[in-house]
Amino acid sequence: MILYWFLIYLFYFAFRTYFRRIYLINLYLLPKDKPVLLASNHPNSFLDGIILAAILRRKVSLLARGDAFRNPIANWTLRSMRLLPIFRSRDVKEGDNQISLNQKTYNECYDLFNKNRIVVIFPESVCVNERRLRPLKKGAAKMAFGAFEKYPNMDIMVVPVGLNYSNPRHFRQDVCINFGHPIPISDYFQLIAEEKQAKAIVDLNERLSRAIEQEMVIIKEPKNDFIGAQYLEMARNEYKPSFFGFFKKTKNRFLAEKRAATDLNNLFEEDLGKFEIFEKKIIDYYEGLNLIKISDKHFSFPFLEKIFYLIFTLLTAIPAFAGLLLNFLPTYAAKKIADSKVKKEEFYDSVIIGLGGLFGIIYSFFLLIACLPFLGRYSLLVVFGIRLLGYLFLFWHEAAINTKNWFILIFSEKGRNIRKGLESQRQFILDYFG
């Protein structure tokens, strides 16, 4: 399992570069001494399972598409990473039995549950990058009840998880990982005893679907995705976390987005005319922002915070640019390959994070080799310092962009002319629902 832990920590540190913040909400609800089936929505391909395993840093097993396990070397490698095959009908070769193949994996999961381990399943069965939950398949419920049948004394918990990426395919996005209240399989003992497992499966599926949706930010109507993303960005920007810090446990940011999405959905369903007027207000506002090339985030900063960004930008400019130059190669290579090779949006974040982490390790190794003849035992410190300067550049770049936006509104004629109009439009949008 060395490969598993190597990859967990590789991705863990890669996440700290790729994501701006990770919000871990209600993590305390995850049982520590019981078998757990984590059931999550699935918007972002391989990344969804990896991010759960990395942030929990426990022995977590993930279910993956079965056709990837056909090659013996791939089978060994994937299983070394705690991945287990689950077969869809199109993954099964002619002559193989889908039910039999999946039952073998279920049996492995039952034994893992018996050791109080965590298994992650994505009951939607498909990965689609959208702010909605698709109908759940019956696999999660069947697995939970199957484990109980094999080990009747097992107190297995099904824990709903909501994965909410702020801006998929964008560097330095945020992600909210919400853990819901565990659903004890013991709640269904009576139905199982009465041999009403089919009813138990339907009931658990419906309950689990509601629980996952509760932990998600949902835009119900697909055609509202674009305007929804803009309005959610405004709601998100009104919640101002500290400039520094990576892991956050506060729920305020998620609740702000949840309320905004609910208000938008309700307005669309109850009064289409008012919705179209509101939509036009948001479109006009963002056209104004694009006209002077600034972001909505600027208007949420108080004056003293703007001063902080200006001072931070000036004081750290030289080391930050050194960090950019010294760390440019692995970052550029990862982005170049991901941009040219990844066609489906759902796979982009996974690929660029994996490549960035791998190239970063290779680059650090060659830096160490290059420094050893000249610096000896201090080479490791120098390499660490170079990588740390690259991390500093990320914060410098954010502060510099915030300062640039401020200066555009103060010193450019176009910015001065429309600043008050933008502020008024923004306030109207944010106050629309009271």
Phi, psi and omega in degrees: 000013179299320180299320180301308184290326175301313182291323179301313182283331174300310180290325180302314180284328176295324178299324183292339175270313188287319180267146175283315177211151170240121178265121177252104188253124178062035178300333181298341180287344182286116181299140182260341186235026180223157175292139186229131169254107178276120181245116189233155166294167192222072183270346194222046170052221185301332186299327184301311180290320183296319183292326177293316179295320184290319183283333178280328181048044173236174178286099184246128177257140184240143175268133182227162183300134190293331184294342179287348185262004187295317179288133183303321179291317178297321179300314179295316182297312182295320179291329175295336178267012180065033174260139179237144185279137169233130191254123168274168183301323182282351179272350188268131177285156178300130180100343178270155180253116183300316183297317181295317180297316181290328180296325177299317178293319178300318180298322176297320179295321179301319180292325176294318177299323181294343176259016181060038179267174179250132173239133180257131178227146177247093191291350173293334179078337178238156178253117178224129183278089180206159180268059177209158175254125178279161179305136183280139171282175186268002187300317182297315180294317180297320180295315181297315180288327177296321177296320179295321180297322181283324180233084187301337181269002183285132178260070186281140180243133173260118184250116178286142180227136174248121177259120184234102178271131184291322185204076183307145180076011180241131178296140179067033171282172174254161171219132174258122177249110186253125177259127180267178179291134181299144175255109181287134176292341177299339177298342185250013181302318184296315179297320180293318179298328179273009179058041177246050185295325179299318177294321179297320180296313180298315182296315180295320180299315180295318179295318180293320179299314178297321183292319179293316179300326179298333183261011181243155168266116190242128168255110191293318187265119182306324183290351177263008183301316185293310180292328177296319180298321179292316180293322177295324176299318179296316178297321180294320183290336177290337174269114189251096175285167179297152182299319180264166181103146184242301177276131178234145181246354181290147182262357187300317182297314179297317181296325177297316179291321181298316179296317180298315180296319179296316178299317181295315179299316182295319180297318180297320183283328188264329183207091185297326179297313178294325178299316181295325176294315179297318178300318179297323178299317180293317179299315179298319181297315181288331174296323175295318177299316181293331181298322180252006173058053172232168181255161179297330185306327185304322186286352178267354183273130171288166186301315183296327178291324176296321177297318178301315181297321179297312181295315180299319180298317182290316186288330186252010185300312184294307178297329180294317179292326174298319178297321178297311183294321184282344182240012186293320190301305182295324180293315181296318182296317180297316181292319181299315181292314181298317181296324185273332188257331186270118182263325182267129183303325184297339183261350190298308183300318180300314184293313185291326177292315179297314179295318179300317179294316181294312180296327178296319179293315180298315180298317179297323179296314180291326174299317180297316179298320181292327184276334187305315181297334185260327188243352177057231186291346179276356183300320181298319178295321180295315179298317178299319179296320178298315180293326179292324176296324176297322178292322177299322181300325180299318179287323178298317181298318178297314179296321180294320178296317179298321178291320178300316178301318180297315182293325177300317181287334182272315193255340180271144181297318180296319180296316180296324184291326185250000184303308183296323177298317179296317179299319180293317178298316182297315181297321178299315181296314183290331181268000189301320184263006177084000000 
